[in-house]
Amino acid sequence: MIEVEHLSKIYGSTTAIEDVHFSVSAGEIIGFLGPNGAGKTTTMRILAGYIPASSGTAKIAGYDVHQQSMEVRKRIGYLPENPPLYLDLTVESFLHFVAKIKGISAGERSQKVQNAIARCQLKDKSRTIIRKLSKGYRQRVGIAQAIVHEPPVIILDEPTVGLDPRQIIEVRHLIKSLAGEHTIILSTHILPEVSMTCDRVTIINRGKVVTSDTPINLMEQLQGNSGYEVEVEGNLDSILPLLSQITGVSQVKVIQSEIVKPNRNVLQIVCRANSEPGKEIAATIVNQGLGLYQMRYTRPSLEDVFLELTTEDLMVASDEENTTMNN
């Protein structure tokens, strides 16, 4: 449904995105993930026909975004980071206006507006002036204007930015409910939003795509960083070497924690892939006379994947800049 190949955008001497490539299947939700300034919004704007690319191609539903812009616009719903709302209109009158400019016939307009209101749970607010709505409800109106013409593709740029935790959950559920009937590309830097909402993740950093896969597969790539966090009481001098010698344990270190009581420590025990020496770890601690107060299995999260991919890239970039300056 969405095909992006070798997409680049250059502003003067600044490269916003470079050789970006990814695809999205019909009915799929893909999370476009990256730190601030990574190139997410630039890519969204190119897909929406808001700005042209410097090079490369992007197709939506088989139509080229640049060469067949009007055909693409008929098939997308776009929510920029700041929702394009007319604050002095009511929700219903605004959606009627949007439906009209998007070419919905007069005979279908009312039904499609009511459908969008229902899907975005705006029925109780349909006659409320948008200016009087909370930010969470304004985001709902923004999504409603994006789906009122029932497009096959929806492009959402940071749809939960600035919302409180409850509003984030509500908007997340709304986006999830649109899956299947719509193909959705969702840009964000909020990691829980991606793991709870998206089928696949494309991570972009410094204008380049660094990986693309399902959240589960990405986390499995770091499976060797799984292990245990253990809260123990007593002298650690004798226990640390013994824990390091257990089969399957690759690293043992003491981590800082402000919530543990005096004379207690938290140990982070990293295990090799496909090993679970938890029983041996617990037995060793108890046999050495230490108090074992808590032990939990830990595994890599999407945040760990994100930090490893983007931090490594930034370190390489920093080294290159330093080399250039020294030369």
Secondary structure as a PSIPRED ss2 file (coil, helix, strand):
# PSIPRED VFORMAT (PSIPRED V4.0)

   1 M C   1.000  0.000  0.000
   2 I E   0.000  0.000  1.000
   3 E E   0.000  0.000  1.000
   4 V E   0.000  0.000  1.000
   5 E E   0.000  0.000  1.000
   6 H E   0.000  0.000  1.000
   7 L E   0.000  0.000  1.000
   8 S E   0.000  0.000  1.000
   9 K E   0.000  0.000  1.000
  10 I E   0.000  0.000  1.000
  11 Y E   0.000  0.000  1.000
  12 G C   1.000  0.000  0.000
  13 S C   1.000  0.000  0.000
  14 T E   0.000  0.000  1.000
  15 T E   0.000  0.000  1.000
  16 A E   0.000  0.000  1.000
  17 I E   0.000  0.000  1.000
  18 E E   0.000  0.000  1.000
  19 D E   0.000  0.000  1.000
  20 V E   0.000  0.000  1.000
  21 H E   0.000  0.000  1.000
  22 F E   0.000  0.000  1.000
  23 S E   0.000  0.000  1.000
  24 V E   0.000  0.000  1.000
  25 S C   1.000  0.000  0.000
  26 A C   1.000  0.000  0.000
  27 G C   1.000  0.000  0.000
  28 E C   1.000  0.000  0.000
  29 I E   0.000  0.000  1.000
  30 I E   0.000  0.000  1.000
  31 G E   0.000  0.000  1.000
  32 F E   0.000  0.000  1.000
  33 L E   0.000  0.000  1.000
  34 G C   1.000  0.000  0.000
  35 P C   1.000  0.000  0.000
  36 N C   1.000  0.000  0.000
  37 G C   1.000  0.000  0.000
  38 A C   1.000  0.000  0.000
  39 G C   1.000  0.000  0.000
  40 K H   0.000  1.000  0.000
  41 T H   0.000  1.000  0.000
  42 T H   0.000  1.000  0.000
  43 T H   0.000  1.000  0.000
  44 M H   0.000  1.000  0.000
  45 R H   0.000  1.000  0.000
  46 I H   0.000  1.000  0.000
  47 L H   0.000  1.000  0.000
  48 A C   1.000  0.000  0.000
  49 G C   1.000  0.000  0.000
  50 Y C   1.000  0.000  0.000
  51 I C   1.000  0.000  0.000
  52 P C   1.000  0.000  0.000
  53 A C   1.000  0.000  0.000
  54 S C   1.000  0.000  0.000
  55 S E   0.000  0.000  1.000
  56 G E   0.000  0.000  1.000
  57 T E   0.000  0.000  1.000
  58 A E   0.000  0.000  1.000
  59 K E   0.000  0.000  1.000
  60 I E   0.000  0.000  1.000
  61 A C   1.000  0.000  0.000
  62 G C   1.000  0.000  0.000
  63 Y E   0.000  0.000  1.000
  64 D E   0.000  0.000  1.000
  65 V C   1.000  0.000  0.000
  66 H C   1.000  0.000  0.000
  67 Q C   1.000  0.000  0.000
  68 Q C   1.000  0.000  0.000
  69 S H   0.000  1.000  0.000
  70 M H   0.000  1.000  0.000
  71 E H   0.000  1.000  0.000
  72 V H   0.000  1.000  0.000
  73 R H   0.000  1.000  0.000
  74 K H   0.000  1.000  0.000
  75 R C   1.000  0.000  0.000
  76 I E   0.000  0.000  1.000
  77 G E   0.000  0.000  1.000
  78 Y E   0.000  0.000  1.000
  79 L E   0.000  0.000  1.000
  80 P C   1.000  0.000  0.000
  81 E C   1.000  0.000  0.000
  82 N C   1.000  0.000  0.000
  83 P C   1.000  0.000  0.000
  84 P C   1.000  0.000  0.000
  85 L C   1.000  0.000  0.000
  86 Y C   1.000  0.000  0.000
  87 L C   1.000  0.000  0.000
  88 D C   1.000  0.000  0.000
  89 L C   1.000  0.000  0.000
  90 T E   0.000  0.000  1.000
  91 V H   0.000  1.000  0.000
  92 E H   0.000  1.000  0.000
  93 S H   0.000  1.000  0.000
  94 F H   0.000  1.000  0.000
  95 L H   0.000  1.000  0.000
  96 H H   0.000  1.000  0.000
  97 F H   0.000  1.000  0.000
  98 V H   0.000  1.000  0.000
  99 A H   0.000  1.000  0.000
 100 K H   0.000  1.000  0.000
 101 I H   0.000  1.000  0.000
 102 K C   1.000  0.000  0.000
 103 G C   1.000  0.000  0.000
 104 I C   1.000  0.000  0.000
 105 S C   1.000  0.000  0.000
 106 A H   0.000  1.000  0.000
 107 G H   0.000  1.000  0.000
 108 E H   0.000  1.000  0.000
 109 R H   0.000  1.000  0.000
 110 S H   0.000  1.000  0.000
 111 Q H   0.000  1.000  0.000
 112 K H   0.000  1.000  0.000
 113 V H   0.000  1.000  0.000
 114 Q H   0.000  1.000  0.000
 115 N H   0.000  1.000  0.000
 116 A H   0.000  1.000  0.000
 117 I H   0.000  1.000  0.000
 118 A H   0.000  1.000  0.000
 119 R H   0.000  1.000  0.000
 120 C C   1.000  0.000  0.000
 121 Q C   1.000  0.000  0.000
 122 L C   1.000  0.000  0.000
 123 K H   0.000  1.000  0.000
 124 D H   0.000  1.000  0.000
 125 K H   0.000  1.000  0.000
 126 S C   1.000  0.000  0.000
 127 R C   1.000  0.000  0.000
 128 T C   1.000  0.000  0.000
 129 I E   0.000  0.000  1.000
 130 I H   0.000  1.000  0.000
 131 R H   0.000  1.000  0.000
 132 K H   0.000  1.000  0.000
 133 L C   1.000  0.000  0.000
 134 S C   1.000  0.000  0.000
 135 K H   0.000  1.000  0.000
 136 G H   0.000  1.000  0.000
 137 Y H   0.000  1.000  0.000
 138 R H   0.000  1.000  0.000
 139 Q H   0.000  1.000  0.000
 140 R H   0.000  1.000  0.000
 141 V H   0.000  1.000  0.000
 142 G H   0.000  1.000  0.000
 143 I H   0.000  1.000  0.000
 144 A H   0.000  1.000  0.000
 145 Q H   0.000  1.000  0.000
 146 A H   0.000  1.000  0.000
 147 I H   0.000  1.000  0.000
 148 V C   1.000  0.000  0.000
 149 H C   1.000  0.000  0.000
 150 E C   1.000  0.000  0.000
 151 P C   1.000  0.000  0.000
 152 P C   1.000  0.000  0.000
 153 V E   0.000  0.000  1.000
 154 I E   0.000  0.000  1.000
 155 I E   0.000  0.000  1.000
 156 L E   0.000  0.000  1.000
 157 D E   0.000  0.000  1.000
 158 E C   1.000  0.000  0.000
 159 P C   1.000  0.000  0.000
 160 T C   1.000  0.000  0.000
 161 V C   1.000  0.000  0.000
 162 G C   1.000  0.000  0.000
 163 L C   1.000  0.000  0.000
 164 D C   1.000  0.000  0.000
 165 P H   0.000  1.000  0.000
 166 R H   0.000  1.000  0.000
 167 Q H   0.000  1.000  0.000
 168 I H   0.000  1.000  0.000
 169 I H   0.000  1.000  0.000
 170 E H   0.000  1.000  0.000
 171 V H   0.000  1.000  0.000
 172 R H   0.000  1.000  0.000
 173 H H   0.000  1.000  0.000
 174 L H   0.000  1.000  0.000
 175 I H   0.000  1.000  0.000
 176 K H   0.000  1.000  0.000
 177 S H   0.000  1.000  0.000
 178 L C   1.000  0.000  0.000
 179 A E   0.000  0.000  1.000
 180 G C   1.000  0.000  0.000
 181 E C   1.000  0.000  0.000
 182 H E   0.000  0.000  1.000
 183 T E   0.000  0.000  1.000
 184 I E   0.000  0.000  1.000
 185 I E   0.000  0.000  1.000
 186 L E   0.000  0.000  1.000
 187 S E   0.000  0.000  1.000
 188 T E   0.000  0.000  1.000
 189 H C   1.000  0.000  0.000
 190 I C   1.000  0.000  0.000
 191 L H   0.000  1.000  0.000
 192 P H   0.000  1.000  0.000
 193 E H   0.000  1.000  0.000
 194 V H   0.000  1.000  0.000
 195 S H   0.000  1.000  0.000
 196 M H   0.000  1.000  0.000
 197 T H   0.000  1.000  0.000
 198 C C   1.000  0.000  0.000
 199 D C   1.000  0.000  0.000
 200 R E   0.000  0.000  1.000
 201 V E   0.000  0.000  1.000
 202 T E   0.000  0.000  1.000
 203 I E   0.000  0.000  1.000
 204 I E   0.000  0.000  1.000
 205 N E   0.000  0.000  1.000
 206 R C   1.000  0.000  0.000
 207 G C   1.000  0.000  0.000
 208 K E   0.000  0.000  1.000
 209 V E   0.000  0.000  1.000
 210 V E   0.000  0.000  1.000
 211 T E   0.000  0.000  1.000
 212 S E   0.000  0.000  1.000
 213 D E   0.000  0.000  1.000
 214 T C   1.000  0.000  0.000
 215 P H   0.000  1.000  0.000
 216 I H   0.000  1.000  0.000
 217 N H   0.000  1.000  0.000
 218 L H   0.000  1.000  0.000
 219 M H   0.000  1.000  0.000
 220 E H   0.000  1.000  0.000
 221 Q C   1.000  0.000  0.000
 222 L C   1.000  0.000  0.000
 223 Q H   0.000  1.000  0.000
 224 G H   0.000  1.000  0.000
 225 N H   0.000  1.000  0.000
 226 S C   1.000  0.000  0.000
 227 G E   0.000  0.000  1.000
 228 Y E   0.000  0.000  1.000
 229 E E   0.000  0.000  1.000
 230 V E   0.000  0.000  1.000
 231 E E   0.000  0.000  1.000
 232 V E   0.000  0.000  1.000
 233 E E   0.000  0.000  1.000
 234 G C   1.000  0.000  0.000
 235 N C   1.000  0.000  0.000
 236 L C   1.000  0.000  0.000
 237 D C   1.000  0.000  0.000
 238 S C   1.000  0.000  0.000
 239 I H   0.000  1.000  0.000
 240 L H   0.000  1.000  0.000
 241 P H   0.000  1.000  0.000
 242 L H   0.000  1.000  0.000
 243 L H   0.000  1.000  0.000
 244 S H   0.000  1.000  0.000
 245 Q C   1.000  0.000  0.000
 246 I C   1.000  0.000  0.000
 247 T C   1.000  0.000  0.000
 248 G C   1.000  0.000  0.000
 249 V E   0.000  0.000  1.000
 250 S E   0.000  0.000  1.000
 251 Q E   0.000  0.000  1.000
 252 V E   0.000  0.000  1.000
 253 K E   0.000  0.000  1.000
 254 V E   0.000  0.000  1.000
 255 I E   0.000  0.000  1.000
 256 Q C   1.000  0.000  0.000
 257 S C   1.000  0.000  0.000
 258 E C   1.000  0.000  0.000
 259 I C   1.000  0.000  0.000
 260 V C   1.000  0.000  0.000
 261 K C   1.000  0.000  0.000
 262 P C   1.000  0.000  0.000
 263 N C   1.000  0.000  0.000
 264 R E   0.000  0.000  1.000
 265 N E   0.000  0.000  1.000
 266 V E   0.000  0.000  1.000
 267 L E   0.000  0.000  1.000
 268 Q E   0.000  0.000  1.000
 269 I E   0.000  0.000  1.000
 270 V E   0.000  0.000  1.000
 271 C E   0.000  0.000  1.000
 272 R C   1.000  0.000  0.000
 273 A C   1.000  0.000  0.000
 274 N C   1.000  0.000  0.000
 275 S C   1.000  0.000  0.000
 276 E C   1.000  0.000  0.000
 277 P C   1.000  0.000  0.000
 278 G H   0.000  1.000  0.000
 279 K H   0.000  1.000  0.000
 280 E H   0.000  1.000  0.000
 281 I H   0.000  1.000  0.000
 282 A H   0.000  1.000  0.000
 283 A H   0.000  1.000  0.000
 284 T H   0.000  1.000  0.000
 285 I H   0.000  1.000  0.000
 286 V H   0.000  1.000  0.000
 287 N H   0.000  1.000  0.000
 288 Q C   1.000  0.000  0.000
 289 G C   1.000  0.000  0.000
 290 L C   1.000  0.000  0.000
 291 G E   0.000  0.000  1.000
 292 L E   0.000  0.000  1.000
 293 Y E   0.000  0.000  1.000
 294 Q E   0.000  0.000  1.000
 295 M E   0.000  0.000  1.000
 296 R E   0.000  0.000  1.000
 297 Y E   0.000  0.000  1.000
 298 T E   0.000  0.000  1.000
 299 R C   1.000  0.000  0.000
 300 P C   1.000  0.000  0.000
 301 S C   1.000  0.000  0.000
 302 L H   0.000  1.000  0.000
 303 E H   0.000  1.000  0.000
 304 D H   0.000  1.000  0.000
 305 V H   0.000  1.000  0.000
 306 F H   0.000  1.000  0.000
 307 L H   0.000  1.000  0.000
 308 E H   0.000  1.000  0.000
 309 L H   0.000  1.000  0.000
 310 T H   0.000  1.000  0.000
 311 T H   0.000  1.000  0.000
 312 E H   0.000  1.000  0.000
 313 D H   0.000  1.000  0.000
 314 L H   0.000  1.000  0.000
 315 M H   0.000  1.000  0.000
 316 V H   0.000  1.000  0.000
 317 A H   0.000  1.000  0.000
 318 S H   0.000  1.000  0.000
 319 D H   0.000  1.000  0.000
 320 E H   0.000  1.000  0.000
 321 E H   0.000  1.000  0.000
 322 N H   0.000  1.000  0.000
 323 T H   0.000  1.000  0.000
 324 T H   0.000  1.000  0.000
 325 M H   0.000  1.000  0.000
 326 N H   0.000  1.000  0.000
 327 N C   1.000  0.000  0.000
